[in-house]
Amino acid sequence: MGILPLQGTIGNINFYKSGDRYFARTKGGPSAYRIAIDPKFERSRENAAEFGTGANAGKLLRTAFQSLLQSSSDKRMVRRLTSKMISVLQADTKSERGKRKVIDGKVELLEGFEFNEQGKLSTSFFAPYTSDINRISGELKISILPFVPQNLVTAPAGATHFKLISGGAEVDFENRSYNADLHSSPELALNNVETDEIVFKNTVRANSTHPLFLVLGVEFLQCVNASMYSLKDSSFNALAIVKVSAA
């Protein structure tokens, strides 16, 4: 125990802070080689394998919607999505522990996932809509009835306009590939004038044998001298998975 404010590792000594004090201790724990071969660490190896599977699956799904996520995600989103993916593959009742797969799990658990916890779709956008996935035609559709933005959109200070965004994706988790179709509405004023009906038709391959995902989101803008600018604070922009169809 000491007063030197060091954190990190020098040689074989780890320096760390606990509470308001600083400590130093020698490195401990089993070696990587022992963890890799010792039967006592079989559970650890299984957990590590499934964590890697979940992390890779989450990365693939994020990549499919990357252009929408650039302004509609929080700093902990990657960790939250990985955790959710691990829950999906742990629902696999066919494979051995440590070898479970997302495709044999329950991808429906991802339905309702919010990519931005600071600005959730469920607390930003209240207009009624329907979502549908037609695996035969490959059409992932969202229909939003006419609504008054001032009444049904919760906007951050400074926003004058918003736009709705949608995307559909076919994701092959086994071969790490995807096919996505993304769309956006025109900029809409945050006023008391009723909108027209808005319909998003996102198209992927017909008769796909892979999981299909449908997302809906809202992005806020500010109009200055007839030009539209995205708000610098993107914590209010929302994007959520509103429909999932398993293979």
Order of alpha helices (4+ residues) and beta strands (2+ residues): beta-beta-beta-alpha-alpha-alpha-alpha-alpha-beta-beta-alpha-beta-beta-beta-beta-beta-beta-beta
